[in-house]
Amino acid sequence: MRKGAGGDRGLEVDAAAVVLDAIRRRFGDHVESVPAFNDAHGTDRIPLRMLDQAAGLADARGL
């Protein structure tokens, strides 16, 4: 997210919040952070799926 935000810290924070929101919508509020969620999975399949869902949320929010 940092690289994609191109140095815009606000955009980076917004992106992380949207990704965490997408994760929590699917897996519940007990997920503490995006890195913790990623680390809990042995492959990248589910985290990448959540990133795709987060992109849809970001688009809907105009980010």
Phi and psi restraints in degrees (value plus and minus 20) as a CYANA .aco file:
   2 ARG   PHI     -80.2   -40.2
   2 ARG   PSI     -66.5   -26.5
   3 LYS   PHI     -85.7   -45.7
   3 LYS   PSI     -62.8   -22.8
   4 GLY   PHI     -84.7   -44.7
   4 GLY   PSI     -49.1    -9.1
   5 ALA   PHI     -97.8   -57.8
   5 ALA   PSI     -31.5     8.5
   6 GLY   PHI      39.5    79.5
   6 GLY   PSI      15.2    55.2
   7 GLY   PHI      69.5   109.5
   7 GLY   PSI     -23.6    16.4
   8 ASP   PHI    -104.2   -64.2
   8 ASP   PSI      77.4   117.4
   9 ARG   PHI     -81.1   -41.1
   9 ARG   PSI     -57.0   -17.0
  10 GLY   PHI     -83.4   -43.4
  10 GLY   PSI     -62.4   -22.4
  11 LEU   PHI     -85.2   -45.2
  11 LEU   PSI     -58.9   -18.9
  12 GLU   PHI     -82.4   -42.4
  12 GLU   PSI     -64.0   -24.0
  13 VAL   PHI     -84.6   -44.6
  13 VAL   PSI     -63.4   -23.4
  14 ASP   PHI     -80.9   -40.9
  14 ASP   PSI     -62.9   -22.9
  15 ALA   PHI     -83.0   -43.0
  15 ALA   PSI     -64.6   -24.6
  16 ALA   PHI     -82.5   -42.5
  16 ALA   PSI     -58.3   -18.3
  17 ALA   PHI     -86.0   -46.0
  17 ALA   PSI     -60.0   -20.0
  18 VAL   PHI     -87.4   -47.4
  18 VAL   PSI     -62.2   -22.2
  19 VAL   PHI     -82.2   -42.2
  19 VAL   PSI     -65.6   -25.6
  20 LEU   PHI     -83.6   -43.6
  20 LEU   PSI     -58.2   -18.2
  21 ASP   PHI     -81.7   -41.7
  21 ASP   PSI     -64.9   -24.9
  22 ALA   PHI     -81.3   -41.3
  22 ALA   PSI     -62.8   -22.8
  23 ILE   PHI     -82.8   -42.8
  23 ILE   PSI     -67.0   -27.0
  24 ARG   PHI     -87.4   -47.4
  24 ARG   PSI     -51.8   -11.8
  25 ARG   PHI     -81.2   -41.2
  25 ARG   PSI     -54.5   -14.5
  26 ARG   PHI    -112.3   -72.3
  26 ARG   PSI     -57.7   -17.7
  27 PHE   PHI    -132.5   -92.5
  27 PHE   PSI     -27.0    13.0
  28 GLY   PHI      82.8   122.8
  28 GLY   PSI     144.2   184.2
  29 ASP   PHI     -92.0   -52.0
  29 ASP   PSI     -28.2    11.8
  30 HIS   PHI     -93.9   -53.9
  30 HIS   PSI     -33.2     6.8
  31 VAL   PHI     -90.3   -50.3
  31 VAL   PSI      99.6   139.6
  32 GLU   PHI    -100.2   -60.2
  32 GLU   PSI     -56.9   -16.9
  33 SER   PHI    -179.3  -139.3
  33 SER   PSI     144.0   184.0
  34 VAL   PHI     -82.9   -42.9
  34 VAL   PSI     -67.0   -27.0
  35 PRO   PHI     -79.9   -39.9
  35 PRO   PSI     -58.9   -18.9
  36 ALA   PHI     -84.2   -44.2
  36 ALA   PSI     -60.4   -20.4
  37 PHE   PHI     -82.7   -42.7
  37 PHE   PSI     -68.2   -28.2
  38 ASN   PHI     -79.4   -39.4
  38 ASN   PSI     -63.2   -23.2
  39 ASP   PHI     -86.7   -46.7
  39 ASP   PSI     -43.0    -3.0
  40 ALA   PHI     -98.3   -58.3
  40 ALA   PSI     -27.0    13.0
  41 HIS   PHI    -134.2   -94.2
  41 HIS   PSI     115.5   155.5
  42 GLY   PHI     -94.7   -54.7
  42 GLY   PSI     -41.0    -1.0
  43 THR   PHI    -147.1  -107.1
  43 THR   PSI     152.9   192.9
  44 ASP   PHI    -112.3   -72.3
  44 ASP   PSI     -18.4    21.6
  45 ARG   PHI     -78.6   -38.6
  45 ARG   PSI     -72.9   -32.9
  46 ILE   PHI     -91.0   -51.0
  46 ILE   PSI     -66.0   -26.0
  47 PRO   PHI     -77.6   -37.6
  47 PRO   PSI     -58.3   -18.3
  48 LEU   PHI     -87.7   -47.7
  48 LEU   PSI     -56.6   -16.6
  49 ARG   PHI     -82.5   -42.5
  49 ARG   PSI     -60.9   -20.9
  50 MET   PHI     -88.4   -48.4
  50 MET   PSI     -54.5   -14.5
  51 LEU   PHI     -83.4   -43.4
  51 LEU   PSI     -59.0   -19.0
  52 ASP   PHI     -83.2   -43.2
  52 ASP   PSI     -63.5   -23.5
  53 GLN   PHI     -85.0   -45.0
  53 GLN   PSI     -57.3   -17.3
  54 ALA   PHI     -85.0   -45.0
  54 ALA   PSI     -55.2   -15.2
  55 ALA   PHI     -82.1   -42.1
  55 ALA   PSI     -59.3   -19.3
  56 GLY   PHI     -84.3   -44.3
  56 GLY   PSI     -61.2   -21.2
  57 LEU   PHI     -84.0   -44.0
  57 LEU   PSI     -63.7   -23.7
  58 ALA   PHI     -81.3   -41.3
  58 ALA   PSI     -61.8   -21.8
  59 ASP   PHI     -83.3   -43.3
  59 ASP   PSI     -63.8   -23.8
  60 ALA   PHI     -82.7   -42.7
  60 ALA   PSI     -49.2    -9.2
  61 ARG   PHI    -110.9   -70.9
  61 ARG   PSI     -21.0    19.0
  62 GLY   PHI      55.4    95.4
  62 GLY   PSI       4.9    44.9
